[in-house]
Amino acid sequence: MKFSFVSSLISLFFILSGNAALYAFQVDYESITEREEFKVPEERDMSVPQRLAYYDQLTKDFVKVEDYDAAIISRTKMAGIQIGLWRLPEARKLIKETEKMYKRSSQDSLILADIYYRKGVYYDYNGQIDSALYTHHFALKIRRAFYGDNSRYVASSLISIGEIYHYTLGDYYNADQFYQRAQAIYDKNPSIATPVRLANLYYVIASCLRNVGDTDLANSYAFKAFHLFQETNASRYLDLSSCLNAMGTAYFTANEYDKAIVSFKEAIELIQKEPYYMKANMPIFQSNLAAVYINQKDYPSAINTLDEVIASFDQKSDPALFPIYLQMVSAQTVKAPQQARKYMALARDMLPGHSIAESKEASVVWSQFYHYTGQQDSAIYYAEIVLQHEGVFHWETLSEDSLAMMNVPQVLDGMKMVANGYTKMYLQHPAPDYLDKALQAYISFDRVLMHFRSNIKVESAKVGLAGRYKSVYESGLGVVSQMWKTQPDSSLARVALRFMENSKSLSMLDYIRHAELLDHIGVEDSIRSQENELVSRIAKCQAILQTQPGDSLLVLLKEEYFQLQKNLQMLKQTMSSSYPKYFESKYGTERVSLKQLSLYLQKNEASMAEYFYGDSTAFRLYIEMDGSISLDKLKDFEGLKSDLSAFRSHFMAKPSYGDELANFQEFTRLGNRLYTRLLPADISEVRNLILIPDGALSTVPFESFLSSATKSLTVDYRNLDYLVRSCPISYGFSAQLLVEDSENTLDNNNIMAFSYGQSESAVSNLDLLGAQEELKHMASLFPIASFSGNAATKRNFFSNAGEADIIHMAVHGRANMTNPMKAALIFRDSLGLGVDSLFYYELMNIPMKANLAVLASCETGMGKYLDGEGVFNLARGFRYAGCKSLLASLWQVDDMSTSKIISGFYGHFKKGKNLAQSIQLAKLDYINTSDEQMAHPRYWAGMVPVGNAAAGTNHLFLWYALVFAGLLLTLYLNRRKLREYSSSINRRK
């Protein structure tokens, strides 16, 4: 962001000064502005020409009776309309008239403030920023001197100053400060918060939030503004279409392109009903629609939309066409570069008369064009111009001060283009210098992105940001792996680790750190409870909104959603002032170091493979127990994708009869190919293997990969060389979470178990007989609180989940591949007549002390994958709630075979084995005792350990029990000997 030193001084001067004695308050200003004559245009729902004619005549009438105060107000209203139509010369003429009238008026300071307020708007639209800030602050100072801090006029001035920082200077932080002060005035004084005033405020807040990445909250504000405008029952087509446009841009930023297209099309349809504003606004809405098409690579639709815009202008050299020509370059570059050059020439001819911001946009487009056409020197040149426009002159070395002052989205785009340019230059002319430059650009990009991300408060916005830029990390890892071939060293490994970690599970990490931080810094329980409740209700609203409810319910839900978001925002402001340490810690960007990770692996005698799965490439970072490191770009990405899909189908499909041998042979081929593609060459000496999967790799159980192929002509799944035979295997959300959860221990003295089993319910298809056997076996090993049959209710879960050390779930589970918030565990209802679902979003509001959750239900580890974050599933929900060690299922697991494996798991767990060892041994027991068909991994590989799988049982209570039992036995034997001795004495008598 950039703004002049003069602007800063102006703001500082007016903020610090204030002398009411300078002003003369001669008349009842409000009685003038509230006259019935000024309400007529709104009441009659006049068109723009009618309003201008009405106010013109009204001004003449006031002048006739020498009521110059009212005449000035009428003329300033006319000026406001002309500014909105971008008729700036006409607006300037009207403002000049008001200044002349002021000499003949009462010279009341509030009337003067009205003139200065309108002058400020004019200066803003005319690009005279310092003058705009000066006049607005002058008007604000007068209004505060008379009204204090709680007036609609003060709020209006605050909003206008905020708009300058927001739209013209790109200083979103200062803009938000002014908007929030205006909102506070309306919140304190509901009587002055009319629907139109609130709607206008919410609209600009929505736009500001979108620019800082809080797209979810931005959409909520835009939707609220839209419905407030609707409530006025007036033909406010400009306002309504502007709100739809704001919603579209928020959807676009959040990568929800279908919704963005719908919003922009509705905005275009509405603005056509307002012909006087259509010419100025319709090209903006159409341009935004074209931007979505370009992003989706739907170039024909983008070109058609832009052609309509160009056709609507009489003069093809009209400055308003400049951004349209730039978009045409983007739309034509890939398929028709010659056509793109034609529009480049048109845009270039217009550059001298345009502002810096627009030439910056031109530099972005120029850089992209030259990148696609192979002219990388020119691409880098224009990318660096983009950075220079944002004050970044040395992108290789960014200071903390420069990070705080930059317009981040533009800088990220510039960094990405520089990095891509040097990468392409290396491919054209392999020289190490090009790779060094590219890597430095990717590292700088990562710093900027993580700084930007740390200031975003909404999880959905963080997830969207991670997805939008994952491809940059993919390119960055390509550069690192290329450099690794010639010079493998720890510095490159550190960069690879950071790039991989910064593209998975960061929002979950933030949430968990947040929750744990609250436990340690004295945040009041009531504050935490309130925040948990708000987060849970917001998540619930999100989940229901995803189902696209009917119009009436949609309005109610969005109303509730808006209020919840607003309340959460206010709560966070309270927390930031009352618990600053918490806030500082929560938004940090520190990541696990290579040294920390190596120490963790040594301690747990483990090796770790972390993966990155991109759009066209995949990478593996492998760290052995002794600290040895390898980094590899996986070969034949398209073949890998195909193999993963085919391999997973063997677990998802029901067994088919008649082609068993063909299925067996295909399974073994795929299992061995994936073993070779995905795992390091020699892992025979590995004691424990930890896997951090990504993308499609998260959907398959690595333990079912085969270390050798088979030429068997008979079906025999029992005697295959599965990876599970080699060592215990576990999975992690991220290396960062593994290290942070490493102190996890498991107490087995308070187990809560839920199982359907056999019940008297009318819903008999819910019964899981194998699950009932699990509970019986568990009860023979541990003291447990069991809720089975009709007692397996959601109410009982809520009442008891917070106190359990281990949670065992053997009920039905259901993933949701489109709306992960609606993934659910299926309980019986309280009456035993039906079912009651525990949804993903509800888990976020259950504080659990349990360190292990055994989710022996279907699809608990299956869900929707979001780029840059990972799989959203029920296991993730339990980790949010506090469970650091998990067993989760990757598909609809078989009841009876799962029962045997889980029973075996608890048996080995009881003997002191850790989570990974226990499930490995249980699977091997199952394989070795099954026949050749039932040993298919479909029956045993579905349950996988996630999180801190090195955690084992805490046998302290068992040790005490054994000691106590030993003492009792010793006492018993001693007493027996004493009786025998006494008896012998008696006999001898």
TAKA-V43184 format. One record per residue. N is the residue number from 1. RES is the residue in one small letter. PSI is psi as a letter, one per 30 degrees, with the letter a starting at -180 (* if undefined). OMEGA is omega as a letter, one per 40 degrees, with the letter a starting at -180 (none if undefined). Layout:
# TAKA-V43184
N,RES,PSI,OMEGA
N,RES,PSI,OMEGA
This chain:
# TAKA-V43184
1,m,k,a
2,k,k,i
3,f,l,a
4,s,l,i
5,f,e,i
6,v,e,i
7,s,e,a
8,s,e,i
9,l,e,i
10,i,e,a
11,s,e,a
12,l,e,a
13,f,e,a
14,f,f,i
15,i,e,a
16,l,f,a
17,s,l,i
18,g,j,a
19,n,j,a
20,a,f,a
21,a,f,a
22,l,f,a
23,y,l,i
24,a,k,i
25,f,j,a
26,q,e,a
27,v,l,i
28,d,i,a
29,y,e,a
30,e,e,i
31,s,f,i
32,i,e,a
33,t,f,a
34,e,g,i
35,r,l,a
36,e,e,a
37,e,e,a
38,f,f,a
39,k,f,a
40,v,e,a
41,p,e,a
42,e,e,a
43,e,e,a
44,r,f,i
45,d,h,a
46,m,l,i
47,s,l,a
48,v,e,i
49,p,e,i
50,q,e,i
51,r,e,a
52,l,e,i
53,a,e,a
54,y,e,a
55,y,e,i
56,d,e,i
57,q,e,a
58,l,e,i
59,t,e,i
60,k,e,i
61,d,e,i
62,f,e,a
63,v,e,i
64,k,e,a
65,v,g,i
66,e,h,i
67,d,i,a
68,y,f,i
69,d,e,i
70,a,e,i
71,a,e,i
72,i,e,a
73,i,e,i
74,s,e,a
75,r,e,i
76,t,e,i
77,k,e,i
78,m,e,a
79,a,e,i
80,g,e,i
81,i,e,a
82,q,e,i
83,i,e,i
84,g,f,i
85,l,g,a
86,w,g,i
87,r,i,a
88,l,e,i
89,p,e,i
90,e,e,i
91,a,e,a
92,r,e,i
93,k,e,a
94,l,e,a
95,i,e,i
96,k,e,i
97,e,e,a
98,t,e,i
99,e,e,i
100,k,e,i
101,m,e,a
102,y,e,i
103,k,f,a
104,r,g,a
105,s,a,i
106,s,f,a
107,q,h,i
108,d,k,a
109,s,e,i
110,l,e,i
111,i,e,i
112,l,e,i
113,a,e,i
114,d,e,i
115,i,e,a
116,y,e,i
117,y,e,a
118,r,e,i
119,k,e,i
120,g,e,i
121,v,e,i
122,y,e,a
123,y,e,i
124,d,e,a
125,y,f,a
126,n,g,i
127,g,g,i
128,q,i,a
129,i,e,a
130,d,e,i
131,s,e,i
132,a,e,i
133,l,e,a
134,y,e,a
135,t,e,i
136,h,e,i
137,h,e,i
138,f,e,i
139,a,e,i
140,l,e,a
141,k,e,i
142,i,e,a
143,r,e,i
144,r,e,i
145,a,e,a
146,f,e,a
147,y,f,a
148,g,a,a
149,d,g,a
150,n,i,i
151,s,l,i
152,r,f,i
153,y,e,i
154,v,e,i
155,a,e,a
156,s,e,i
157,s,e,i
158,l,e,a
159,i,e,a
160,s,e,i
161,i,e,i
162,g,e,a
163,e,e,i
164,i,e,i
165,y,e,a
166,h,d,a
167,y,e,a
168,t,e,a
169,l,f,a
170,g,g,i
171,d,i,a
172,y,f,i
173,y,e,i
174,n,e,i
175,a,e,a
176,d,e,i
177,q,e,i
178,f,e,i
179,y,e,a
180,q,e,i
181,r,e,i
182,a,e,i
183,q,e,i
184,a,e,i
185,i,e,i
186,y,e,i
187,d,e,a
188,k,f,a
189,n,i,a
190,p,f,a
191,s,f,a
192,i,f,a
193,a,i,i
194,t,l,i
195,p,e,a
196,v,e,a
197,r,e,i
198,l,e,a
199,a,e,i
200,n,e,i
201,l,e,a
202,y,e,i
203,y,e,a
204,v,e,i
205,i,e,i
206,a,e,a
207,s,e,i
208,c,e,i
209,l,e,i
210,r,e,a
211,n,f,i
212,v,g,i
213,g,f,i
214,d,i,a
215,t,e,a
216,d,e,i
217,l,e,i
218,a,e,i
219,n,e,i
220,s,e,i
221,y,e,a
222,a,e,i
223,f,e,i
224,k,e,i
225,a,e,i
226,f,e,a
227,h,f,i
228,l,e,i
229,f,e,i
230,q,e,a
231,e,f,a
232,t,f,a
233,n,g,i
234,a,l,a
235,s,i,a
236,r,i,a
237,y,e,i
238,l,e,a
239,d,e,a
240,l,e,a
241,s,e,i
242,s,e,i
243,c,e,i
244,l,e,i
245,n,e,i
246,a,e,i
247,m,e,i
248,g,e,i
249,t,e,i
250,a,e,i
251,y,e,a
252,f,e,i
253,t,e,a
254,a,g,i
255,n,g,i
256,e,i,a
257,y,e,i
258,d,e,i
259,k,e,i
260,a,e,a
261,i,e,i
262,v,e,a
263,s,e,a
264,f,e,i
265,k,e,i
266,e,e,i
267,a,e,i
268,i,e,i
269,e,e,a
270,l,e,a
271,i,f,i
272,q,f,i
273,k,f,i
274,e,i,a
275,p,e,a
276,y,f,i
277,y,f,a
278,m,e,a
279,k,e,a
280,a,e,a
281,n,e,a
282,m,e,i
283,p,e,i
284,i,e,a
285,f,e,i
286,q,e,i
287,s,e,i
288,n,e,i
289,l,e,i
290,a,e,i
291,a,e,i
292,v,e,i
293,y,e,i
294,i,e,i
295,n,e,i
296,q,g,a
297,k,g,i
298,d,i,a
299,y,e,i
300,p,e,i
301,s,e,i
302,a,e,a
303,i,e,i
304,n,e,i
305,t,e,a
306,l,e,i
307,d,e,i
308,e,e,i
309,v,e,a
310,i,e,a
311,a,f,a
312,s,f,a
313,f,k,i
314,d,e,a
315,q,j,a
316,k,f,i
317,s,g,i
318,d,k,a
319,p,f,a
320,a,f,a
321,l,f,a
322,f,e,i
323,p,f,i
324,i,e,i
325,y,e,i
326,l,e,i
327,q,e,i
328,m,e,i
329,v,e,i
330,s,e,a
331,a,e,a
332,q,f,a
333,t,e,a
334,v,e,a
335,k,e,a
336,a,i,a
337,p,f,i
338,q,e,i
339,q,e,i
340,a,e,i
341,r,e,i
342,k,e,a
343,y,f,i
344,m,e,i
345,a,e,i
346,l,e,a
347,a,e,a
348,r,e,i
349,d,f,a
350,m,f,a
351,l,e,a
352,p,e,a
353,g,g,a
354,h,l,a
355,s,l,a
356,i,e,a
357,a,e,a
358,e,e,i
359,s,f,i
360,k,e,i
361,e,e,i
362,a,e,i
363,s,e,i
364,v,e,a
365,v,e,i
366,w,e,a
367,s,e,i
368,q,e,i
369,f,e,a
370,y,e,i
371,h,e,a
372,y,f,a
373,t,g,i
374,g,g,a
375,q,i,a
376,q,e,i
377,d,e,a
378,s,e,i
379,a,e,i
380,i,e,i
381,y,e,a
382,y,e,i
383,a,e,i
384,e,f,i
385,i,e,i
386,v,e,a
387,l,e,i
388,q,e,i
389,h,f,i
390,e,g,i
391,g,g,i
392,v,j,a
393,f,f,i
394,h,i,a
395,w,f,i
396,e,f,a
397,t,j,a
398,l,k,i
399,s,l,i
400,e,e,i
401,d,e,a
402,s,e,i
403,l,e,a
404,a,f,a
405,m,f,a
406,m,l,i
407,n,j,a
408,v,e,a
409,p,e,i
410,q,e,i
411,v,e,i
412,l,e,i
413,d,e,i
414,g,e,i
415,m,e,a
416,k,e,a
417,m,e,i
418,v,e,a
419,a,e,i
420,n,e,a
421,g,e,i
422,y,e,i
423,t,e,i
424,k,e,i
425,m,e,i
426,y,e,a
427,l,e,i
428,q,e,a
429,h,i,a
430,p,j,i
431,a,k,a
432,p,e,a
433,d,e,i
434,y,e,i
435,l,e,i
436,d,e,i
437,k,e,a
438,a,e,a
439,l,e,i
440,q,e,i
441,a,e,i
442,y,e,i
443,i,e,i
444,s,e,i
445,f,e,a
446,d,e,i
447,r,e,a
448,v,e,a
449,l,e,a
450,m,e,i
451,h,e,i
452,f,e,a
453,r,e,a
454,s,f,a
455,n,g,i
456,i,k,a
457,k,f,a
458,v,k,a
459,e,e,a
460,s,e,i
461,a,e,i
462,k,e,i
463,v,e,i
464,g,e,i
465,l,e,a
466,a,e,i
467,g,e,a
468,r,e,a
469,y,g,a
470,k,e,a
471,s,f,i
472,v,e,i
473,y,e,i
474,e,e,i
475,s,e,i
476,g,e,i
477,l,e,i
478,g,e,i
479,v,e,a
480,v,e,a
481,s,e,i
482,q,e,i
483,m,e,a
484,w,e,a
485,k,e,a
486,t,f,a
487,q,i,i
488,p,k,i
489,d,l,a
490,s,f,a
491,s,e,i
492,l,e,i
493,a,e,i
494,r,e,i
495,v,e,i
496,a,e,i
497,l,e,a
498,r,e,a
499,f,e,i
500,m,e,a
501,e,e,a
502,n,g,i
503,s,g,i
504,k,k,i
505,s,g,a
506,l,e,a
507,s,e,i
508,m,e,i
509,l,e,i
510,d,e,a
511,y,e,a
512,i,e,i
513,r,e,i
514,h,e,a
515,a,e,a
516,e,e,i
517,l,e,i
518,l,e,a
519,d,f,a
520,h,f,a
521,i,g,i
522,g,g,i
523,v,k,a
524,e,k,i
525,d,e,a
526,s,e,i
527,i,e,a
528,r,e,i
529,s,e,i
530,q,e,i
531,e,e,i
532,n,e,a
533,e,e,a
534,l,e,i
535,v,e,a
536,s,e,a
537,r,e,i
538,i,e,i
539,a,e,i
540,k,e,i
541,c,e,i
542,q,e,a
543,a,e,a
544,i,e,i
545,l,e,i
546,q,f,a
547,t,f,i
548,q,i,i
549,p,l,i
550,g,l,a
551,d,e,a
552,s,e,i
553,l,e,i
554,l,e,i
555,v,e,i
556,l,e,a
557,l,e,a
558,k,e,i
559,e,e,i
560,e,e,a
561,y,e,i
562,f,e,a
563,q,e,i
564,l,e,i
565,q,e,i
566,k,e,i
567,n,e,i
568,l,e,i
569,q,e,i
570,m,e,i
571,l,e,a
572,k,e,i
573,q,e,i
574,t,e,a
575,m,e,a
576,s,e,i
577,s,e,a
578,s,f,a
579,y,i,a
580,p,e,a
581,k,e,i
582,y,e,a
583,f,e,i
584,e,e,a
585,s,e,a
586,k,e,a
587,y,g,i
588,g,l,a
589,t,g,a
590,e,k,i
591,r,l,i
592,v,k,i
593,s,l,i
594,l,e,i
595,k,e,i
596,q,e,a
597,l,e,i
598,s,e,i
599,l,e,i
600,y,e,a
601,l,e,i
602,q,e,a
603,k,e,a
604,n,g,i
605,e,h,a
606,a,l,i
607,s,l,a
608,m,k,i
609,a,j,i
610,e,k,a
611,y,l,i
612,f,k,a
613,y,j,a
614,g,a,a
615,d,e,a
616,s,f,i
617,t,l,i
618,a,k,a
619,f,l,i
620,r,k,i
621,l,j,a
622,y,k,a
623,i,k,a
624,e,l,a
625,m,e,a
626,d,g,i
627,g,f,i
628,s,k,a
629,i,k,i
630,s,k,i
631,l,k,a
632,d,k,i
633,k,k,a
634,l,k,a
635,k,l,i
636,d,i,a
637,f,e,a
638,e,e,i
639,g,e,i
640,l,e,i
641,k,e,a
642,s,e,a
643,d,e,a
644,l,e,i
645,s,e,a
646,a,e,a
647,f,e,a
648,r,e,a
649,s,f,i
650,h,f,i
651,f,f,a
652,m,e,a
653,a,k,i
654,k,k,i
655,p,k,i
656,s,k,a
657,y,k,i
658,g,f,i
659,d,h,a
660,e,e,a
661,l,e,i
662,a,e,i
663,n,e,a
664,f,e,a
665,q,e,i
666,e,e,i
667,f,e,a
668,t,e,i
669,r,e,a
670,l,e,a
671,g,e,i
672,n,e,i
673,r,e,i
674,l,e,i
675,y,e,a
676,t,e,a
677,r,e,a
678,l,f,a
679,l,l,i
680,p,l,a
681,a,e,a
682,d,j,i
683,i,g,a
684,s,f,a
685,e,g,a
686,v,k,a
687,r,e,i
688,n,k,a
689,l,k,i
690,i,k,a
691,l,k,i
692,i,j,a
693,p,l,i
694,d,k,i
695,g,b,a
696,a,f,i
697,l,f,i
698,s,f,a
699,t,f,a
700,v,k,i
701,p,j,a
702,f,f,a
703,e,f,i
704,s,g,i
705,f,l,a
706,l,k,a
707,s,f,i
708,s,l,i
709,a,l,i
710,t,k,i
711,k,g,a
712,s,k,i
713,l,g,i
714,t,l,a
715,v,j,i
716,d,j,i
717,y,f,a
718,r,e,a
719,n,g,i
720,l,l,a
721,d,i,a
722,y,k,i
723,l,f,a
724,v,f,i
725,r,f,a
726,s,e,a
727,c,l,i
728,p,k,a
729,i,k,i
730,s,l,a
731,y,l,i
732,g,l,i
733,f,e,i
734,s,l,i
735,a,e,i
736,q,e,a
737,l,e,i
738,l,e,a
739,v,e,a
740,e,f,a
741,d,g,a
742,s,f,a
743,e,g,a
744,n,k,i
745,t,l,a
746,l,k,i
747,d,k,a
748,n,g,a
749,n,g,i
750,n,i,a
751,i,k,i
752,m,k,a
753,a,k,i
754,f,k,i
755,s,k,i
756,y,e,a
757,g,b,a
758,q,k,a
759,s,l,i
760,e,g,a
761,s,l,i
762,a,f,a
763,v,i,a
764,s,f,a
765,n,f,i
766,l,f,a
767,d,k,i
768,l,j,a
769,l,e,i
770,g,e,i
771,a,e,i
772,q,e,i
773,e,e,i
774,e,e,a
775,l,e,i
776,k,e,a
777,h,e,i
778,m,e,a
779,a,f,i
780,s,f,a
781,l,e,a
782,f,l,i
783,p,k,a
784,i,l,i
785,a,j,a
786,s,k,i
787,f,j,a
788,s,l,a
789,g,b,a
790,n,f,i
791,a,f,a
792,a,i,a
793,t,l,i
794,k,e,i
795,r,e,i
796,n,e,i
797,f,e,i
798,f,e,a
799,s,f,a
800,n,f,a
801,a,e,a
802,g,f,a
803,e,f,a
804,a,k,i
805,d,e,i
806,i,k,i
807,i,k,a
808,h,k,a
809,m,j,i
810,a,h,i
811,v,a,i
812,h,k,i
813,g,l,a
814,r,j,i
815,a,l,i
816,n,j,a
817,m,f,i
818,t,e,a
819,n,i,a
820,p,f,i
821,m,f,a
822,k,g,i
823,a,k,a
824,a,l,i
825,l,k,a
826,i,j,i
827,f,l,i
828,r,l,i
829,d,l,a
830,s,f,a
831,l,f,a
832,g,g,a
833,l,f,a
834,g,b,a
835,v,l,i
836,d,k,a
837,s,k,i
838,l,j,a
839,f,l,i
840,y,e,a
841,y,f,i
842,e,f,i
843,l,f,a
844,m,f,a
845,n,g,i
846,i,j,i
847,p,j,a
848,m,k,i
849,k,f,a
850,a,k,i
851,n,f,i
852,l,k,i
853,a,j,i
854,v,j,a
855,l,i,a
856,a,h,i
857,s,l,a
858,c,k,i
859,e,g,a
860,t,f,i
861,g,g,a
862,m,k,a
863,g,a,a
864,k,k,i
865,y,k,i
866,l,k,a
867,d,k,i
868,g,f,a
869,e,e,i
870,g,a,a
871,v,k,i
872,f,j,a
873,n,l,a
874,l,e,i
875,a,e,i
876,r,e,i
877,g,e,i
878,f,e,i
879,r,e,i
880,y,e,a
881,a,f,i
882,g,f,a
883,c,j,a
884,k,f,i
885,s,k,a
886,l,k,i
887,l,k,a
888,a,l,a
889,s,k,a
890,l,f,i
891,w,a,i
892,q,j,a
893,v,l,i
894,d,k,a
895,d,e,a
896,m,e,a
897,s,e,i
898,t,e,i
899,s,e,i
900,k,e,a
901,i,e,a
902,i,e,i
903,s,e,i
904,g,e,i
905,f,e,a
906,y,e,i
907,g,e,i
908,h,e,i
909,f,e,i
910,k,e,a
911,k,g,i
912,g,g,i
913,k,l,i
914,n,a,a
915,l,e,a
916,a,e,i
917,q,e,a
918,s,e,a
919,i,e,i
920,q,e,a
921,l,e,i
922,a,e,i
923,k,e,i
924,l,e,i
925,d,e,a
926,y,e,a
927,i,e,a
928,n,f,a
929,t,g,a
930,s,l,i
931,d,l,a
932,e,f,a
933,q,e,a
934,m,f,i
935,a,g,i
936,h,k,a
937,p,f,i
938,r,e,a
939,y,f,a
940,w,f,a
941,a,f,a
942,g,f,a
943,m,j,a
944,v,k,i
945,p,k,a
946,v,k,i
947,g,b,a
948,n,i,a
949,a,f,i
950,a,f,a
951,a,k,i
952,g,l,a
953,t,k,i
954,n,j,a
955,h,g,a
956,l,e,a
957,f,e,i
958,l,e,i
959,w,e,i
960,y,e,a
961,a,e,a
962,l,e,i
963,v,e,a
964,f,e,i
965,a,e,i
966,g,e,i
967,l,e,i
968,l,e,a
969,l,e,i
970,t,e,i
971,l,e,a
972,y,e,a
973,l,e,i
974,n,e,i
975,r,e,i
976,r,e,i
977,k,e,a
978,l,e,i
979,r,e,i
980,e,e,i
981,y,e,i
982,s,e,a
983,s,e,a
984,s,e,i
985,i,e,a
986,n,e,a
987,r,e,a
988,r,f,i
989,k,*,none
